[in-house]
Amino acid sequence: MLMPVKAIVPLKILLAQPRGFCAGVTRAIETVERALQKFGAPLYVFHEIVHNQFVVNQLEQKGVVFVNDLEQIPSNSLTIFSAHGVSQALRSSAASKSLRVIDATCPLVSKVHTQLQRYAQKGYALIMIGHAGHEEVEGTMGTVDEPVHLVSEVRDVQKLPGFQTERIAYVTQTTLSMDDTQEIIAALLARFPSIEGPKIDDICYATQNRQNAVSELTHEVDLVLVVGARNSSNSNRLKEVALSQGTPAYLIQDESEMDPKWLEGVHRIGISSGASTPEVLVQGVIAALSKRRMHKVEVLPGVEEDVVFRLPTELA
């Protein structure tokens, strides 16, 4: 007697919307590519232009040299500052080496720099909400001469000194969202009722939109895959958002990092990607999944982003 054949349930792949490149990342990468076209190689970039090794490797093949120390750059060379921004000390050092600088700092990061500088000029005690060691945080804190106190977690608020003024202000790392910071802000307000900070609409739109999309995605799937670099703050946070909703989630840099065991008993997979992840890496993950099971891909409804930032004036 023939045994009945167990039907293989097709895999449903749901894509978060929005995902991938934000306007600041698009601007930064286009800045490097336009500079290559206009000025030729070699072209030096201070730090990774964005946090994605695939993007970095592609640009290196075109003649871009990435450095973590300005001393690695010959005098008078064309140099691009990454999307994360740099400190005033780095700008001064670049000027002393007569480097020809094109600034690819994300305009939203530049806005935070301006906010911090204005608070400093008015004599406020300064606080920054962000992750220690992140290039954006180091660059932002280095845009003023006054001390800036870094707060990464709620418990850090109680470690802050008792300021001798009620004029206290905070700014936030752009790759954090209001969801990321609301508990910290609440703790700051509880301890310093007069504290000032950015308006809600000053928070990076791309970070909030992608986290909202992943939060919605978790209700529809058995598993979430976030495609992004391990050193990408916003990619890591997307994974954390999914996990916080009780949905298994993994951060992978590309399809080679998928584990077949993750797919056992899974019928609906959600995919998102960090703001510095090219779509080709997402499509690579989908292609790898398609080799394992029949599948259907669906793009979920979400915010349609139409933000565009102008290129630096040197390339306009």
Contacts in CASP RR format, 6 or more apart in sequence:
PFRMAT RR
TARGET T0000
AUTHOR 0000-0000-0000
METHOD contacts of the structure
MODEL  1
MLMPVKAIVPLKILLAQPRGFCAGVTRAIETVERALQKFGAPLYVFHEIV
HNQFVVNQLEQKGVVFVNDLEQIPSNSLTIFSAHGVSQALRSSAASKSLR
VIDATCPLVSKVHTQLQRYAQKGYALIMIGHAGHEEVEGTMGTVDEPVHL
VSEVRDVQKLPGFQTERIAYVTQTTLSMDDTQEIIAALLARFPSIEGPKI
DDICYATQNRQNAVSELTHEVDLVLVVGARNSSNSNRLKEVALSQGTPAY
LIQDESEMDPKWLEGVHRIGISSGASTPEVLVQGVIAALSKRRMHKVEVL
PGVEEDVVFRLPTELA
8 293 0 8 1.000
8 294 0 8 1.000
9 267 0 8 1.000
10 293 0 8 1.000
10 294 0 8 1.000
10 295 0 8 1.000
10 296 0 8 1.000
11 263 0 8 1.000
11 266 0 8 1.000
11 267 0 8 1.000
11 268 0 8 1.000
11 269 0 8 1.000
11 289 0 8 1.000
11 292 0 8 1.000
11 293 0 8 1.000
11 294 0 8 1.000
11 295 0 8 1.000
11 296 0 8 1.000
12 267 0 8 1.000
12 268 0 8 1.000
12 269 0 8 1.000
12 295 0 8 1.000
12 296 0 8 1.000
12 298 0 8 1.000
13 268 0 8 1.000
13 269 0 8 1.000
13 270 0 8 1.000
13 271 0 8 1.000
13 286 0 8 1.000
13 289 0 8 1.000
13 295 0 8 1.000
13 296 0 8 1.000
13 297 0 8 1.000
13 298 0 8 1.000
14 217 0 8 1.000
14 220 0 8 1.000
14 221 0 8 1.000
14 268 0 8 1.000
14 269 0 8 1.000
14 270 0 8 1.000
14 271 0 8 1.000
14 298 0 8 1.000
14 299 0 8 1.000
14 300 0 8 1.000
15 270 0 8 1.000
15 271 0 8 1.000
15 272 0 8 1.000
15 282 0 8 1.000
15 297 0 8 1.000
15 298 0 8 1.000
15 299 0 8 1.000
15 300 0 8 1.000
16 210 0 8 1.000
16 213 0 8 1.000
16 214 0 8 1.000
16 216 0 8 1.000
16 217 0 8 1.000
16 270 0 8 1.000
16 271 0 8 1.000
16 272 0 8 1.000
16 300 0 8 1.000
17 213 0 8 1.000
17 299 0 8 1.000
17 300 0 8 1.000
17 301 0 8 1.000
17 302 0 8 1.000
17 303 0 8 1.000
17 304 0 8 1.000
18 206 0 8 1.000
18 209 0 8 1.000
18 210 0 8 1.000
18 213 0 8 1.000
18 302 0 8 1.000
18 303 0 8 1.000
18 304 0 8 1.000
18 305 0 8 1.000
19 210 0 8 1.000
19 213 0 8 1.000
19 271 0 8 1.000
19 272 0 8 1.000
19 273 0 8 1.000
19 274 0 8 1.000
19 277 0 8 1.000
19 282 0 8 1.000
20 210 0 8 1.000
20 272 0 8 1.000
20 273 0 8 1.000
20 274 0 8 1.000
20 275 0 8 1.000
20 276 0 8 1.000
20 277 0 8 1.000
20 278 0 8 1.000
20 279 0 8 1.000
20 282 0 8 1.000
21 29 0 8 1.000
21 275 0 8 1.000
21 276 0 8 1.000
21 277 0 8 1.000
21 278 0 8 1.000
21 279 0 8 1.000
22 204 0 8 1.000
22 205 0 8 1.000
22 206 0 8 1.000
22 275 0 8 1.000
22 305 0 8 1.000
22 307 0 8 1.000
23 206 0 8 1.000
23 305 0 8 1.000
23 307 0 8 1.000
23 308 0 8 1.000
23 309 0 8 1.000
24 83 0 8 1.000
24 106 0 8 1.000
24 107 0 8 1.000
24 108 0 8 1.000
24 206 0 8 1.000
24 309 0 8 1.000
25 50 0 8 1.000
25 83 0 8 1.000
25 106 0 8 1.000
25 275 0 8 1.000
25 276 0 8 1.000
26 308 0 8 1.000
26 309 0 8 1.000
27 83 0 8 1.000
27 104 0 8 1.000
27 106 0 8 1.000
27 107 0 8 1.000
27 309 0 8 1.000
27 310 0 8 1.000
27 311 0 8 1.000
28 49 0 8 1.000
28 50 0 8 1.000
28 82 0 8 1.000
28 83 0 8 1.000
28 104 0 8 1.000
28 106 0 8 1.000
29 49 0 8 1.000
29 50 0 8 1.000
29 55 0 8 1.000
29 59 0 8 1.000
30 311 0 8 1.000
31 49 0 8 1.000
31 80 0 8 1.000
31 102 0 8 1.000
31 104 0 8 1.000
31 311 0 8 1.000
31 312 0 8 1.000
31 315 0 8 1.000
32 43 0 8 1.000
32 45 0 8 1.000
32 49 0 8 1.000
32 59 0 8 1.000
32 64 0 8 1.000
32 80 0 8 1.000
32 104 0 8 1.000
33 59 0 8 1.000
33 62 0 8 1.000
34 311 0 8 1.000
34 315 0 8 1.000
35 43 0 8 1.000
35 78 0 8 1.000
35 80 0 8 1.000
35 102 0 8 1.000
35 314 0 8 1.000
35 315 0 8 1.000
36 43 0 8 1.000
36 62 0 8 1.000
36 63 0 8 1.000
36 64 0 8 1.000
38 315 0 8 1.000
39 78 0 8 1.000
41 62 0 8 1.000
41 63 0 8 1.000
41 64 0 8 1.000
42 63 0 8 1.000
42 64 0 8 1.000
42 65 0 8 1.000
42 77 0 8 1.000
43 63 0 8 1.000
43 64 0 8 1.000
43 65 0 8 1.000
43 78 0 8 1.000
43 80 0 8 1.000
44 64 0 8 1.000
44 65 0 8 1.000
44 66 0 8 1.000
44 67 0 8 1.000
44 72 0 8 1.000
44 73 0 8 1.000
44 77 0 8 1.000
44 78 0 8 1.000
44 79 0 8 1.000
44 80 0 8 1.000
44 99 0 8 1.000
45 59 0 8 1.000
45 64 0 8 1.000
45 65 0 8 1.000
45 66 0 8 1.000
45 67 0 8 1.000
45 79 0 8 1.000
45 80 0 8 1.000
45 81 0 8 1.000
45 82 0 8 1.000
46 67 0 8 1.000
46 68 0 8 1.000
46 70 0 8 1.000
46 73 0 8 1.000
46 79 0 8 1.000
46 80 0 8 1.000
46 81 0 8 1.000
46 82 0 8 1.000
46 86 0 8 1.000
46 90 0 8 1.000
47 66 0 8 1.000
47 67 0 8 1.000
47 68 0 8 1.000
47 82 0 8 1.000
47 84 0 8 1.000
47 135 0 8 1.000
48 55 0 8 1.000
48 56 0 8 1.000
48 66 0 8 1.000
48 82 0 8 1.000
49 55 0 8 1.000
49 56 0 8 1.000
49 59 0 8 1.000
49 64 0 8 1.000
49 66 0 8 1.000
49 80 0 8 1.000
49 82 0 8 1.000
49 83 0 8 1.000
49 104 0 8 1.000
50 82 0 8 1.000
50 83 0 8 1.000
50 276 0 8 1.000
51 229 0 8 1.000
51 231 0 8 1.000
51 232 0 8 1.000
51 233 0 8 1.000
51 235 0 8 1.000
51 276 0 8 1.000
52 228 0 8 1.000
52 229 0 8 1.000
52 232 0 8 1.000
52 276 0 8 1.000
52 277 0 8 1.000
52 278 0 8 1.000
53 229 0 8 1.000
53 253 0 8 1.000
54 253 0 8 1.000
54 254 0 8 1.000
54 278 0 8 1.000
54 280 0 8 1.000
54 281 0 8 1.000
55 276 0 8 1.000
55 278 0 8 1.000
56 66 0 8 1.000
59 66 0 8 1.000
60 66 0 8 1.000
67 73 0 8 1.000
70 79 0 8 1.000
70 90 0 8 1.000
70 93 0 8 1.000
70 94 0 8 1.000
70 97 0 8 1.000
70 99 0 8 1.000
73 79 0 8 1.000
73 97 0 8 1.000
73 99 0 8 1.000
75 97 0 8 1.000
75 98 0 8 1.000
75 99 0 8 1.000
76 97 0 8 1.000
76 98 0 8 1.000
76 99 0 8 1.000
76 100 0 8 1.000
77 99 0 8 1.000
77 100 0 8 1.000
78 99 0 8 1.000
78 100 0 8 1.000
78 102 0 8 1.000
79 94 0 8 1.000
79 99 0 8 1.000
79 100 0 8 1.000
79 101 0 8 1.000
79 102 0 8 1.000
80 101 0 8 1.000
80 102 0 8 1.000
80 103 0 8 1.000
80 104 0 8 1.000
81 90 0 8 1.000
81 101 0 8 1.000
81 102 0 8 1.000
81 103 0 8 1.000
81 104 0 8 1.000
81 105 0 8 1.000
82 104 0 8 1.000
82 105 0 8 1.000
82 135 0 8 1.000
83 104 0 8 1.000
83 105 0 8 1.000
83 106 0 8 1.000
83 109 0 8 1.000
83 276 0 8 1.000
84 105 0 8 1.000
84 106 0 8 1.000
84 109 0 8 1.000
84 134 0 8 1.000
84 135 0 8 1.000
84 136 0 8 1.000
84 139 0 8 1.000
85 103 0 8 1.000
85 105 0 8 1.000
85 106 0 8 1.000
85 109 0 8 1.000
85 110 0 8 1.000
85 113 0 8 1.000
85 135 0 8 1.000
85 136 0 8 1.000
85 139 0 8 1.000
85 140 0 8 1.000
86 105 0 8 1.000
86 139 0 8 1.000
87 138 0 8 1.000
87 139 0 8 1.000
87 141 0 8 1.000
87 142 0 8 1.000
87 143 0 8 1.000
88 142 0 8 1.000
88 143 0 8 1.000
88 144 0 8 1.000
88 145 0 8 1.000
89 142 0 8 1.000
90 139 0 8 1.000
91 101 0 8 1.000
94 101 0 8 1.000
102 312 0 8 1.000
102 314 0 8 1.000
102 315 0 8 1.000
103 312 0 8 1.000
104 312 0 8 1.000
105 113 0 8 1.000
106 174 0 8 1.000
106 309 0 8 1.000
107 309 0 8 1.000
108 174 0 8 1.000
108 204 0 8 1.000
109 136 0 8 1.000
109 140 0 8 1.000
109 174 0 8 1.000
111 202 0 8 1.000
112 140 0 8 1.000
112 171 0 8 1.000
112 172 0 8 1.000
112 173 0 8 1.000
112 174 0 8 1.000
112 198 0 8 1.000
113 139 0 8 1.000
113 140 0 8 1.000
113 143 0 8 1.000
115 171 0 8 1.000
115 197 0 8 1.000
115 198 0 8 1.000
115 202 0 8 1.000
116 126 0 8 1.000
116 128 0 8 1.000
116 140 0 8 1.000
116 141 0 8 1.000
116 143 0 8 1.000
116 144 0 8 1.000
116 148 0 8 1.000
116 171 0 8 1.000
117 143 0 8 1.000
117 144 0 8 1.000
119 126 0 8 1.000
119 169 0 8 1.000
119 171 0 8 1.000
119 196 0 8 1.000
120 126 0 8 1.000
120 144 0 8 1.000
120 145 0 8 1.000
120 146 0 8 1.000
122 167 0 8 1.000
123 146 0 8 1.000
123 165 0 8 1.000
123 167 0 8 1.000
124 165 0 8 1.000
124 167 0 8 1.000
124 168 0 8 1.000
124 169 0 8 1.000
124 196 0 8 1.000
125 149 0 8 1.000
125 163 0 8 1.000
125 165 0 8 1.000
125 167 0 8 1.000
125 168 0 8 1.000
125 169 0 8 1.000
126 144 0 8 1.000
126 146 0 8 1.000
126 147 0 8 1.000
126 148 0 8 1.000
126 149 0 8 1.000
126 169 0 8 1.000
126 170 0 8 1.000
126 171 0 8 1.000
127 148 0 8 1.000
127 149 0 8 1.000
127 150 0 8 1.000
127 151 0 8 1.000
127 160 0 8 1.000
127 168 0 8 1.000
127 169 0 8 1.000
127 170 0 8 1.000
127 171 0 8 1.000
127 188 0 8 1.000
127 195 0 8 1.000
128 137 0 8 1.000
128 140 0 8 1.000
128 141 0 8 1.000
128 148 0 8 1.000
128 149 0 8 1.000
128 150 0 8 1.000
128 151 0 8 1.000
128 170 0 8 1.000
128 171 0 8 1.000
128 172 0 8 1.000
128 173 0 8 1.000
129 151 0 8 1.000
129 152 0 8 1.000
129 170 0 8 1.000
129 171 0 8 1.000
129 172 0 8 1.000
129 173 0 8 1.000
129 176 0 8 1.000
129 181 0 8 1.000
129 184 0 8 1.000
129 185 0 8 1.000
130 137 0 8 1.000
130 150 0 8 1.000
130 151 0 8 1.000
130 152 0 8 1.000
130 172 0 8 1.000
130 173 0 8 1.000
130 176 0 8 1.000
131 137 0 8 1.000
131 152 0 8 1.000
131 173 0 8 1.000
131 233 0 8 1.000
132 150 0 8 1.000
132 152 0 8 1.000
134 173 0 8 1.000
134 175 0 8 1.000
134 233 0 8 1.000
136 173 0 8 1.000
136 174 0 8 1.000
136 175 0 8 1.000
137 150 0 8 1.000
137 173 0 8 1.000
140 148 0 8 1.000
140 171 0 8 1.000
140 173 0 8 1.000
141 148 0 8 1.000
141 150 0 8 1.000
142 148 0 8 1.000
149 160 0 8 1.000
149 161 0 8 1.000
150 156 0 8 1.000
151 157 0 8 1.000
151 160 0 8 1.000
151 170 0 8 1.000
151 184 0 8 1.000
151 188 0 8 1.000
153 184 0 8 1.000
154 183 0 8 1.000
154 184 0 8 1.000
154 187 0 8 1.000
156 184 0 8 1.000
157 184 0 8 1.000
157 187 0 8 1.000
157 188 0 8 1.000
157 191 0 8 1.000
158 187 0 8 1.000
158 191 0 8 1.000
160 191 0 8 1.000
163 192 0 8 1.000
166 192 0 8 1.000
166 194 0 8 1.000
167 194 0 8 1.000
168 192 0 8 1.000
168 194 0 8 1.000
168 195 0 8 1.000
168 196 0 8 1.000
169 195 0 8 1.000
169 196 0 8 1.000
169 197 0 8 1.000
170 185 0 8 1.000
170 188 0 8 1.000
170 195 0 8 1.000
170 196 0 8 1.000
170 197 0 8 1.000
171 197 0 8 1.000
171 198 0 8 1.000
172 181 0 8 1.000
172 198 0 8 1.000
172 203 0 8 1.000
173 233 0 8 1.000
174 203 0 8 1.000
174 204 0 8 1.000
174 207 0 8 1.000
175 204 0 8 1.000
175 207 0 8 1.000
175 233 0 8 1.000
175 234 0 8 1.000
175 237 0 8 1.000
175 275 0 8 1.000
176 203 0 8 1.000
176 204 0 8 1.000
176 207 0 8 1.000
176 233 0 8 1.000
176 237 0 8 1.000
177 203 0 8 1.000
177 204 0 8 1.000
177 207 0 8 1.000
177 208 0 8 1.000
177 211 0 8 1.000
177 237 0 8 1.000
178 200 0 8 1.000
178 203 0 8 1.000
178 208 0 8 1.000
179 208 0 8 1.000
179 211 0 8 1.000
179 241 0 8 1.000
180 211 0 8 1.000
180 237 0 8 1.000
181 203 0 8 1.000
188 195 0 8 1.000
189 195 0 8 1.000
205 305 0 8 1.000
205 307 0 8 1.000
206 234 0 8 1.000
206 275 0 8 1.000
206 305 0 8 1.000
206 307 0 8 1.000
207 234 0 8 1.000
207 237 0 8 1.000
207 275 0 8 1.000
209 303 0 8 1.000
209 305 0 8 1.000
210 234 0 8 1.000
210 238 0 8 1.000
210 272 0 8 1.000
210 274 0 8 1.000
210 275 0 8 1.000
211 237 0 8 1.000
211 238 0 8 1.000
211 241 0 8 1.000
212 303 0 8 1.000
213 272 0 8 1.000
213 300 0 8 1.000
213 302 0 8 1.000
213 303 0 8 1.000
214 224 0 8 1.000
214 226 0 8 1.000
214 238 0 8 1.000
214 241 0 8 1.000
214 242 0 8 1.000
214 272 0 8 1.000
215 241 0 8 1.000
215 242 0 8 1.000
215 245 0 8 1.000
216 300 0 8 1.000
216 302 0 8 1.000
217 224 0 8 1.000
217 242 0 8 1.000
217 270 0 8 1.000
217 272 0 8 1.000
217 300 0 8 1.000
218 224 0 8 1.000
218 241 0 8 1.000
218 242 0 8 1.000
218 245 0 8 1.000
218 246 0 8 1.000
218 247 0 8 1.000
219 245 0 8 1.000
220 268 0 8 1.000
220 270 0 8 1.000
220 300 0 8 1.000
221 247 0 8 1.000
221 268 0 8 1.000
221 269 0 8 1.000
221 270 0 8 1.000
222 247 0 8 1.000
222 248 0 8 1.000
222 265 0 8 1.000
222 266 0 8 1.000
222 267 0 8 1.000
222 268 0 8 1.000
222 269 0 8 1.000
223 247 0 8 1.000
223 248 0 8 1.000
223 249 0 8 1.000
223 250 0 8 1.000
223 262 0 8 1.000
223 263 0 8 1.000
223 266 0 8 1.000
223 268 0 8 1.000
223 269 0 8 1.000
223 270 0 8 1.000
224 239 0 8 1.000
224 242 0 8 1.000
224 247 0 8 1.000
224 248 0 8 1.000
224 249 0 8 1.000
224 250 0 8 1.000
224 269 0 8 1.000
224 270 0 8 1.000
224 271 0 8 1.000
224 272 0 8 1.000
225 249 0 8 1.000
225 250 0 8 1.000
225 252 0 8 1.000
225 258 0 8 1.000
225 269 0 8 1.000
225 270 0 8 1.000
225 271 0 8 1.000
225 272 0 8 1.000
225 285 0 8 1.000
226 235 0 8 1.000
226 238 0 8 1.000
226 239 0 8 1.000
226 242 0 8 1.000
226 249 0 8 1.000
226 250 0 8 1.000
226 251 0 8 1.000
226 252 0 8 1.000
226 271 0 8 1.000
226 272 0 8 1.000
226 273 0 8 1.000
226 274 0 8 1.000
227 235 0 8 1.000
227 252 0 8 1.000
227 253 0 8 1.000
227 254 0 8 1.000
227 271 0 8 1.000
227 272 0 8 1.000
227 273 0 8 1.000
227 274 0 8 1.000
227 277 0 8 1.000
227 281 0 8 1.000
227 282 0 8 1.000
227 285 0 8 1.000
228 235 0 8 1.000
228 251 0 8 1.000
228 252 0 8 1.000
228 253 0 8 1.000
228 273 0 8 1.000
228 274 0 8 1.000
228 276 0 8 1.000
228 277 0 8 1.000
228 281 0 8 1.000
229 235 0 8 1.000
229 253 0 8 1.000
229 276 0 8 1.000
229 277 0 8 1.000
230 236 0 8 1.000
230 251 0 8 1.000
230 253 0 8 1.000
232 274 0 8 1.000
232 275 0 8 1.000
232 276 0 8 1.000
232 277 0 8 1.000
234 274 0 8 1.000
234 275 0 8 1.000
234 276 0 8 1.000
235 251 0 8 1.000
235 273 0 8 1.000
235 274 0 8 1.000
235 275 0 8 1.000
235 276 0 8 1.000
235 277 0 8 1.000
236 251 0 8 1.000
238 251 0 8 1.000
238 272 0 8 1.000
238 274 0 8 1.000
239 249 0 8 1.000
239 250 0 8 1.000
239 251 0 8 1.000
242 248 0 8 1.000
242 249 0 8 1.000
243 249 0 8 1.000
248 262 0 8 1.000
250 259 0 8 1.000
250 262 0 8 1.000
252 258 0 8 1.000
252 285 0 8 1.000
253 281 0 8 1.000
254 281 0 8 1.000
254 284 0 8 1.000
254 285 0 8 1.000
255 281 0 8 1.000
255 284 0 8 1.000
255 285 0 8 1.000
255 287 0 8 1.000
255 288 0 8 1.000
258 285 0 8 1.000
258 288 0 8 1.000
258 289 0 8 1.000
260 292 0 8 1.000
263 269 0 8 1.000
263 289 0 8 1.000
263 292 0 8 1.000
263 293 0 8 1.000
269 289 0 8 1.000
271 282 0 8 1.000
271 285 0 8 1.000
271 286 0 8 1.000
273 279 0 8 1.000
273 281 0 8 1.000
273 282 0 8 1.000
286 295 0 8 1.000
286 297 0 8 1.000
289 295 0 8 1.000
310 316 0 8 1.000
END
